[in-house]
Amino acid sequence: MKIERFEDVQSWQAGRELARLVYDACRATAFARDFGLRDQIQRAAGSVMHNVAEGFEAGSDAEFVRYLKIARRSASEVQSQCYLALDLAYIDKECFDQIYAKANDVKRLINALIGYLNRARQVA
């Protein structure tokens, strides 16, 4: 399959799913009231998909890789913030595990894409 739009990029698709999971979790009453943590984790989750999209349009593989690395860091930020949400009982262990696993999936896809782009640059 040829990738013609950022929506075709698997890491963007997985990032979109991660953002939805995070936003769903933030609807819980206690979590919704913690404006600081709620806003921070939502921004980090959105940053994953947004940086993949922005990097896709960056114009060069090197620039795309730079944006993908930012997206990967944002996925790790979501994971770290999930620990705090779990510790504060804003989310249960099942929700934590679901979000954490999706963030790992996103990072795996991003790493694979970075590897592909780096190899393609070496061949060129």
MOWOKA-V918329 format. One line per field, one symbol per residue. psi: psi as a letter, one per 40 degrees, with the letter a starting at -180 (. if undefined). A space follows every 10 residues. Layout:
psi->???
//
This chain:
psi->hhhdideehd dddddddddd dddddeeidd ddegdddddd dddddddddd ddddddedei dddddddddd dddddddddd dddddddefd iidddddddd dddddddddd dddddddddd ddd.
//
